[in-house]
Amino acid sequence: MLPRGTSSMPPPPNPAAYFPPPRVTLPSGLEILRTYSGAVIFLEILFGTIVWILVASTRIPLPLLQGWVMFVALTAWFLSLVFLCVFLFGYANRIAVNWNQTDFLFHGATFVFYFGAFLLQAATTSLHHFPRKFNSTTQEKILADHEYNISIAASVCIFCICIWGTEVCCKLLRPTI
């Protein structure tokens, strides 16, 4: 028998023990822009905006392919903006997440999606010389010459984002000495 006033159940666990403090090695505020990760996020936002504008300025000859490119550009632009704001406004110090791992996963995921968008945009660009039949008497190219140049520029911008994302992932994987 237990002594009077005691129970057989252990005391409830302390909730603070289950939420460790965040481990942030990336700086907060404007100092984030001096790191590789912050600079690449800023460039992703900038070049993602350019891709968005370039693809939207064409006739969108292949909606399935370029629709995915637009989806990736807009979604990655928005998520990059949110991710950058988390560090700019200091929320990273308040949220209990392994930010180094989150940063690596973010850049890895954006690389995968942007690389897929690059392949689709390059495929659209490569179809420049194929005719598009509107009716039996007229034929036009899938992309006009001006749209072909815009499509090349969009492909180059997407490829640059892929290269920067790969570089950041490699820097994050390299052990610090």
C-alpha positions in Angstrom: 0.0 0.0 0.0 1.0 3.5 -0.7 1.3 6.1 2.0 -1.7 8.4 2.4 -1.7 11.4 -0.1 0.5 9.8 -2.8 -0.6 8.3 -6.1 0.8 5.5 -8.1 1.0 7.7 -11.3 4.2 9.7 -12.0 3.9 13.5 -12.3 3.0 14.9 -15.7 6.1 15.6 -17.9 7.4 19.1 -18.2 6.3 20.4 -21.7 9.5 22.5 -22.0 11.6 19.4 -22.0 10.0 18.3 -25.3 10.6 21.5 -27.1 14.3 22.2 -27.2 15.5 25.7 -28.0 16.1 26.3 -31.7 19.6 25.7 -33.0 20.3 28.6 -35.3 23.7 29.1 -36.8 22.4 31.4 -39.5 22.2 35.1 -38.4 19.0 37.0 -38.1 18.2 40.4 -39.5 20.1 41.9 -42.5 23.1 39.8 -41.7 21.4 36.8 -43.3 22.0 38.5 -46.7 25.8 38.1 -46.1 25.6 34.3 -46.0 25.5 32.0 -49.0 22.0 30.9 -48.1 20.6 34.4 -47.7 22.2 35.7 -50.9 20.9 32.7 -52.9 17.4 33.1 -51.5 17.5 36.8 -52.5 18.7 35.8 -56.0 16.0 33.1 -56.2 13.4 35.8 -55.5 14.9 38.2 -58.1 15.4 35.6 -60.8 12.1 33.9 -60.0 10.4 37.2 -60.6 12.2 37.5 -63.9 11.2 34.0 -65.0 7.6 34.7 -64.0 7.6 37.9 -66.1 9.3 36.3 -69.1 7.0 33.3 -69.2 3.9 35.5 -68.7 4.9 37.8 -71.6 4.6 35.0 -74.2 1.5 33.5 -75.7 2.0 30.3 -73.7 1.9 27.9 -76.6 2.1 24.8 -74.5 0.0 25.4 -71.4 0.8 22.1 -69.8 4.5 22.6 -69.9 4.6 26.3 -69.2 1.9 26.1 -66.6 4.1 24.0 -64.5 7.0 26.5 -65.0 4.7 29.3 -63.8 3.5 27.3 -60.8 7.1 26.5 -59.8 8.2 30.1 -60.3 5.3 31.6 -58.3 5.4 29.0 -55.5 9.2 29.1 -55.1 9.1 32.9 -55.2 6.5 33.0 -52.4 8.2 30.3 -50.2 11.6 32.0 -50.7 10.1 35.3 -49.6 8.6 33.7 -46.5 11.8 31.9 -45.7 13.8 35.0 -46.0 11.4 37.0 -43.9 11.7 34.4 -41.1 15.4 35.3 -40.8 15.0 39.0 -41.5 12.5 39.5 -38.8 14.1 37.2 -36.3 11.4 34.5 -36.1 14.1 31.8 -36.5 15.1 32.4 -32.9 11.6 31.8 -31.7 10.7 28.7 -33.6 12.1 25.4 -32.4 13.4 23.9 -35.7 16.8 22.7 -36.8 17.3 25.6 -39.2 20.4 24.2 -40.8 18.6 21.1 -41.9 15.5 23.2 -42.9 17.8 25.4 -45.0 19.4 22.4 -46.7 16.0 20.8 -47.4 14.5 24.1 -48.7 17.4 24.6 -51.2 17.3 20.9 -52.2 13.5 21.0 -52.9 13.8 24.3 -54.8 16.6 22.8 -56.9 14.5 19.8 -57.8 11.5 21.9 -58.7 13.5 24.5 -60.6 15.4 21.8 -62.5 12.1 20.2 -63.6 10.9 23.6 -64.7 14.1 24.2 -66.6 13.7 21.0 -68.5 10.1 21.9 -69.4 11.0 25.4 -70.4 13.9 24.1 -72.5 11.6 21.6 -74.1 9.2 24.4 -75.0 12.1 26.5 -76.4 13.3 23.6 -78.5 10.0 23.3 -80.3 10.5 26.7 -81.9 10.7 25.5 -85.5 7.6 23.2 -85.4 4.6 24.6 -87.2 1.3 25.2 -85.5 -1.8 24.8 -87.7 -4.6 27.2 -87.1 -6.5 26.2 -90.2 -5.7 24.5 -93.4 -4.4 27.6 -95.2 -2.1 29.3 -92.6 0.8 27.9 -90.6 2.8 29.7 -87.9 5.6 28.6 -85.7 4.8 27.5 -82.2 7.0 30.4 -80.9 7.5 33.5 -82.8 11.1 34.8 -83.0 10.5 37.3 -80.2 8.9 34.7 -78.0 11.7 32.3 -78.8 14.2 34.8 -77.5 12.1 35.4 -74.3 11.9 31.6 -73.8 15.7 31.3 -74.1 16.1 34.0 -71.5 13.6 32.3 -69.1 15.5 29.0 -69.6 18.8 30.7 -68.7 17.4 32.3 -65.6 15.9 29.0 -64.4 19.2 27.3 -65.0 21.0 30.0 -63.0 18.7 29.4 -60.0 19.5 25.6 -60.3 23.2 26.3 -60.2 23.0 28.6 -57.2 20.8 26.1 -55.3 23.2 23.3 -56.0 26.1 25.4 -54.8 24.4 26.3 -51.5 23.5 22.6 -50.9 27.1 21.6 -51.4 28.3 24.4 -49.1 25.8 23.2 -46.4 27.0 19.6 -46.7 30.6 20.5 -46.4 31.7 20.2 -42.7 33.0 23.3 -41.1 36.6 23.3 -39.9 
